[in-house]
Amino acid sequence: MGKNLKIKKIYLNLLVLLIGIFVVLSMFLISWEKLNSLPSLCIFKNLFGIECLGCGTVRAFWLLIHFKFAEAFKMNCLVYIYILIFIFLTIKIKKN
């Protein structure tokens, strides 16, 4: 039973890694103009007309992938905190 659990965990880690690579490559290949032409999916912004704390995160992530760190910070300064939380959770999940 323990061996099957380890194999499932390895496959799950591989799947998460492949999805992450796919997302980063997809974001890298999308142009800035295309990204900005897409409508906002933020429910808070669509209902109230005010940007939430997450607004601009996708665009900031795009800027990070393209090594535009200062612009990413200006777009959404929380993107660095989101990345740190993601790394922390990934490490914590791998330890369990």
Wavefront OBJ file of the C-alpha trace (Angstrom):
o trace
v 0.000 0.000 0.000
v 2.822 2.442 0.817
v 4.546 1.781 -2.519
v 1.395 2.591 -4.497
v 1.021 5.827 -2.560
v 4.605 6.837 -3.428
v 3.995 6.080 -7.121
v 0.785 8.128 -7.106
v 2.629 10.996 -5.419
v 5.373 10.878 -8.061
v 2.787 10.968 -10.854
v 0.965 13.841 -9.159
v 4.214 15.810 -8.809
v 5.018 15.137 -12.466
v 1.550 16.274 -13.517
v 1.857 19.502 -11.497
v 5.296 20.135 -13.020
v 4.002 19.587 -16.568
v 1.016 21.868 -15.987
v 3.353 24.532 -14.597
v 5.643 24.267 -17.631
v 2.615 24.476 -19.947
v 1.306 27.605 -18.183
v 4.690 29.349 -18.253
v 5.261 28.508 -21.929
v 1.747 29.618 -22.828
v 2.229 32.908 -21.015
v 5.598 33.374 -22.677
v 4.112 32.922 -26.161
v 1.141 35.277 -25.713
v 1.820 38.820 -26.856
v 1.255 41.791 -24.545
v -1.343 43.239 -26.911
v -3.319 39.982 -26.953
v -3.165 39.711 -23.161
v -4.454 43.267 -22.677
v -7.226 42.828 -25.253
v -8.839 40.002 -23.253
v -11.802 40.991 -21.052
v -11.429 40.983 -17.273
v -12.594 37.801 -15.552
v -12.517 39.387 -12.085
v -15.977 39.011 -10.540
v -15.316 41.807 -8.034
v -14.271 44.236 -10.780
v -17.191 43.259 -13.007
v -19.743 43.667 -10.189
v -18.446 46.775 -8.446
v -16.166 48.414 -11.025
v -13.242 48.483 -8.560
v -10.073 46.459 -8.935
v -9.433 43.864 -6.236
v -6.042 42.858 -4.779
v -5.678 40.158 -7.426
v -6.346 42.386 -10.426
v -3.283 42.612 -12.624
v -1.727 39.400 -11.317
v -1.792 37.618 -14.686
v -0.284 40.621 -16.431
v 2.314 40.962 -13.660
v 3.173 37.274 -14.032
v 3.539 37.812 -17.799
v 5.929 40.679 -17.105
v 7.938 38.492 -14.694
v 8.288 35.756 -17.304
v 9.623 38.375 -19.713
v 12.132 39.650 -17.079
v 10.410 43.010 -16.594
v 10.569 42.971 -12.806
v 9.963 46.664 -12.108
v 6.935 46.773 -14.404
v 5.571 43.619 -12.762
v 5.877 45.286 -9.362
v 4.033 48.352 -10.661
v 1.287 46.192 -12.191
v 0.641 44.266 -8.964
v 3.165 44.399 -6.134
v 1.627 41.311 -4.529
v 2.804 39.053 -7.371
v 6.078 38.443 -5.531
v 4.206 37.436 -2.383
v 1.980 35.104 -4.413
v 5.064 33.424 -5.859
v 6.636 33.023 -2.404
v 3.423 31.494 -1.053
v 3.271 29.121 -4.043
v 6.892 28.032 -3.484
v 6.279 27.556 0.251
v 3.154 25.463 -0.355
v 4.922 23.389 -3.010
v 7.776 22.598 -0.627
v 5.351 21.837 2.214
v 3.296 19.466 0.031
v 6.424 17.637 -1.142
v 7.517 17.043 2.468
v 4.202 15.377 3.362
l 1 2 3 4 5 6 7 8 9 10 11 12 13 14 15 16 17 18 19 20 21 22 23 24 25 26 27 28 29 30 31 32 33 34 35 36 37 38 39 40 41 42 43 44 45 46 47 48 49 50 51 52 53 54 55 56 57 58 59 60 61 62 63 64 65 66 67 68 69 70 71 72 73 74 75 76 77 78 79 80 81 82 83 84 85 86 87 88 89 90 91 92 93 94 95 96
